């Protein structure tokens, strides 16, 4: 029984369920162990290996989610701030949503990994979340999902309808281009040039009118070009100019690692930033400052001086 080829898609599924890449990896390992221990009970005539593995993974995720709070982004917790000088106090008691490092797994599609969509899914009840993912993302039949969840087809259809209704109330930015789309790459490169130069006016010109900037684990977030720009002015005043960046991909979106000037020479890893590009503008930037998040992307801690 070779279950290893399914690891990547199972990690993506558990990530969508939990909102945590690190927990997703752990839960997939638990799924593989359970599959190995119960391999003698697997009935190929009843279900494919893939379907059977998703049944185990779903049960593992639902157990892990019992009594858990949802994983939000700051914009999901309250109104935006209009004070660019507000204290940058991390809220470590909040289980923040984490990004997904695309380079770690070879997945056929990543559209359903978008940060905004994963954040929206966190508002659903765990079983609704599972039904939505299994039916609409993974394309299992209602009968297969009913078997995976030990329930009935009508119950699956009802949960799917409730999940759709809940997600319909979430703001949808529309179709997003892939990070390797030439137009997206061009916008990102212009943004990075302005960022590295600490050129706030150039950054602001690249933003949509209602662009959002948020930075977990700090619960603050800002909406609008003016507040976005004022906060970036504060960042560059605090950390200096002459930044460096490295392009990566997260959640099927363009992203970059930001390296701040190090007083001892070179540059030190500061944050991982996931960008949403709409048209020729940046509409949303999520800045992750948690070192554990950056570690998942295998980023060097320092860039030496040239």
Buried (B, 14 or more C-beta within 10 A) or exposed (E): EEBEEBBBBBBBBBBBBBBBBBBBBBBBBBBBEBBEEEEEEBEEEEBEBBBBBBBBBBBBBBEBBEEEEBBBBBBBEEEBBEEBEBEBEBEEEBBBBBBBBBEBBEBEEBEBBBBBBBBBBBBBBBBBBBBBBBBBBBEBEBEBBBBBBEBEBEBBBBBBEBBEEBBEEEEEBEEBBBBEEEEBBEBBEBBBBBBBBBBBEBBBEBBBEEBBBBBBBBBBBBBBBBBBBBBBBBBBEEBEEEBBBBEBBBBBBBBBBBBBBBEEEEBBBBBBBBBBBBEEBBBBBBBBBBEEBBBBBEBEEEBEEE
